[in-house]
């Protein structure tokens, strides 16, 4: 009597040898966001140091000058027209915490008002570049630490 297909499949599953090969666990890839913080130029170093506590490995500063007239600056109560835009790359899981701390400092630091927002990054070219931006210390197999 011929075996049914179902029985044949069951037998193959039972007789299949189990693999003893160890699988390597890859670290999970965490998404990154670009955090833009616009502050008075005189407070740039303060905010650069503040952002480093969120494992920010790469930051750069763009210096700018506002275009508002002196009358408008006085009307709005702004301190100075010279601004800095700080561009930082932060892991997605640290962004909310960074924005909360920045918001708190904008309110409490004298003349420390600013604007901060995060933009998601869709892709990054290269494993080394990702490791640099995400402050990831893992090495490729065979690499030196």
N, C-alpha and C positions, 0 to 999 in steps of 0.2 A: 504494500500500500504506500503510495507516495506521501511524503510529508507536506503539510501545508506551508505556504510561504511564511506565514506568521511564525510557525514553529522553527523554521530554518533561521529566521532572523534572530529569534530568541537564543538559539544555540550559538550563533556567531557572537552575540553580545557576551554570553557566559564564557566562551572560550577565548575571548580577546585578551591578550596579555596587557597587564597594566604597565604604564610607563613609569620608570624609576628616575627619569631625567628631571633634574631640578630646574624649575623655571625661575628666571630672575625677575624680581619685582622692580618695575620701572617707577621712579618717582612721578607723581601726578604733575601734569603741567597746569600751572596756575595762571589764570588770565592776568593781563596787565592793563593798567589805565595810565593815561598821561594826565597828570595833575597840573593845572595852570593856576598860579597864584599871582595876582597883581597887587603890589603894595608900593608905598612910598619908597623912594630910592634909599633914604636914610635908614630904613628898617630891613633892607635886603639881607644883610648878614644874620640878623636875628632870626628871620624866617627860614633861611637856608639851614641854620643849625637846628631849628625846631623840627624841620621835615626829616632830618637825618635819623631821628628816633623811630621812624616808620620803615626802616630797612631800605631807605632810598639810596641806591648806589650811584645813580647818574642824575645830575642836575645841571642845568645851565640857565644863565640869566640874560635876558634881553633888556637893555636900557632904553627907555623912551621918554619923550617929553610931551605932555599934554598940549592940546591946541586951544584950550579954552582961554578966553581973555581974562585979564586981571579982575575986571568987574564981575564976571561970572564965577570965578574962583572965590572971591570974597562973598558973593551972594549965597553960594552953596556951602560956605564954611570949610572949604578944602584948605589944607595946610600948604601943600606945594604941588607944582605941576609935574615935577620929575618923578617918573614911576619906573618900577622894575617888574618885568614879567618873569617869574621863576617857573621853569618847565622841569617837572620831576616825573620819574617813572616809578609807579607804585603798584604792588600786587593788589589785585581786586579785593582780597580779604582785608586789606589794611586801609582802603580808601575812606570808608565811612568814619573810621576812627580819626584819620588825618583831618578830614573835613570838619569833624566836631571840634577837635583841638584848635584848628585854625579859626573857626567861628568864635570860639571862646576868647582867643587871643585878640581878634579884631575888636571885641567889645571891651577888653580889660587893659590892653596896652595903650599908653598915651600916644596919640598920633599914629596908632598902629592899624588903622582901618584898611581894609582891602577887599578883594574879590577872589574867590577860589571856586574852581569847578573841575570836574574830571571828564575825560573823553576816553571811551573804550578803544583799545587797539585791536584790530582784526588779525593782523599777522606781523611776524617779525622774521626776517631772513637770517637763518643761521642759529645753530644751537649755542654757539659761544656768545652771540649777541643776546640771545634770550637769557642765558645764565648771568651775563653782566647786568642786564636791566632788572632782572628779578632778584638779584643778590643770591643766586642759587650756587652753592659751593660744591655740588656733586660733580664728579668727573666721569668722562666716558671710560668704557672698559679699556684697560691697558694704559690709561693716562696716569701721569704723576700728580700727586696732590700737592 
